Amino acid sequence: MIFLAEDKFYSQVYSIKEQINFTEKFSLEARNFKAIVISGMGGSGVSGRIFAEIFQELPVIVVDSYKLPKYVDRSYCFIAVSYSGNTEETLSTVKEAKARGVRVNAITSGGELSKICDNLIKIPAGLQPREAIGYLLMPLLNTFAGIQTEERKKIISILENLEKERSPIWQLAQKIVDSRKIPYILSWEPFTSLSYRFKTQFNENSKLFALNHNLSEQNHNELVPQLMNGGMAEKFIFLVLEGDYSSRCKVRLDIMENKFSSEIIRIKPKGETQLEKLFYLLHYIDILTVEVSLRLSFDPEDVKVLENLKAELSKIK
Ligand SMILES: O=P(O)(O)OC[C@H]1O[C@](O)(CO)[C@@H](O)[C@@H]1O
């Protein structure tokens, strides 16, 4: 087997272990609010999607556009998440929040957001937003869910073991490259949000198109073209993030597997708690998509096209 992995990229991916020890939090109490609104785009916004799926004590609304829903007022807890602090959609919702007298809590490494927010958690700069998922997500978990030191240690040790045993991930990376197929990711609660993270990591790290769906919903629509239109399923390489094993979705998956001519690759998280499994899968996804990128001879960090677009947009007011 040829090892093409480059330490430079892996050191960024592996830095999630330090990020898990980031203990900053807001002094906010969920019980004081009607709901939590998290505004953020791309690699920053995904922290809100992940949090929304884990935190079940209050509704969590994720905004990934310019507009803040009309109903958001002071009874909502508003948190803007932007690694750079300069993303225009996020800043637009911040301005709307301020105009309505809603307090702006922010997680950012700097930029305009750090200047205009009311309450700031500053995170280290110098990473790509998607590499900072720990810094972006931990403040949400620290504030509303509370994570014990023991749990952090356990998660870090699970990730260290995953790094030591990464050769099956590398084999899967090669299989994806050799297949020349489009990754199609399925998952169910509590890790539906991770199928989206997986898709966007394929996009930004590996420069590949990818599709993602919640398995149950997929069984109500996309299953049709996959099985009835001349075997559309053949065009995809199916990856499943296995969530709760007791879910009826597991039964659905078993039935689907018998109907598909294509292989369905199951990724089973290690760990006992939901958080342990969540971080295992996050790390697995990052290692895999970086490895696919390297095997396709891309720079996993390079998203110039997105940055250039942002620069062009910033010139037109
Ligand atoms: O995290 P930020 O700085 O708000 O940026 C949001 C998204 O925009 C990009 O930087 C590119 O436009 C993505 O890579 C990133 O996830």
The ligand as a Tripos MOL2 file, in Angstrom:
@<TRIPOS>MOLECULE
LIG
   16    16     1     0     0
SMALL
NO_CHARGES

@<TRIPOS>ATOM
      1 O1        -16.6720   30.2770    9.0310 O.co2     1 LIG1
      2 P1        -16.8180   31.4960    8.2210 P.3       1 LIG1
      3 O2        -15.6030   32.3200    8.2580 O.co2     1 LIG1
      4 O3        -18.0550   32.2450    8.5830 O.co2     1 LIG1
      5 O4        -16.9870   31.0140    6.7470 O.3       1 LIG1
      6 C1        -18.0450   30.1860    6.3730 C.3       1 LIG1
      7 C2        -17.6800   29.3450    5.1930 C.3       1 LIG1
      8 O5        -17.1560   30.1510    4.1640 O.3       1 LIG1
      9 C3        -15.9910   29.5360    3.5930 C.3       1 LIG1
     10 O6        -14.8540   30.0780    4.1630 O.3       1 LIG1
     11 C4        -15.8910   29.7960    2.1530 C.3       1 LIG1
     12 O7        -16.7680   30.7400    1.6870 O.3       1 LIG1
     13 C5        -16.1210   28.1130    4.0150 C.3       1 LIG1
     14 O8        -14.9610   27.3900    3.8720 O.3       1 LIG1
     15 C6        -16.6040   28.3240    5.4120 C.3       1 LIG1
     16 O9        -17.0440   27.1480    5.9810 O.3       1 LIG1
@<TRIPOS>BOND
     1     1     2 2
     2     2     3 1
     3     2     4 1
     4     2     5 1
     5     5     6 1
     6     6     7 1
     7     7     8 1
     8     7    15 1
     9     8     9 1
    10     9    10 1
    11     9    11 1
    12     9    13 1
    13    11    12 1
    14    13    14 1
    15    13    15 1
    16    15    16 1
@<TRIPOS>SUBSTRUCTURE
     1 LIG1         1 GROUP 0 **** ****
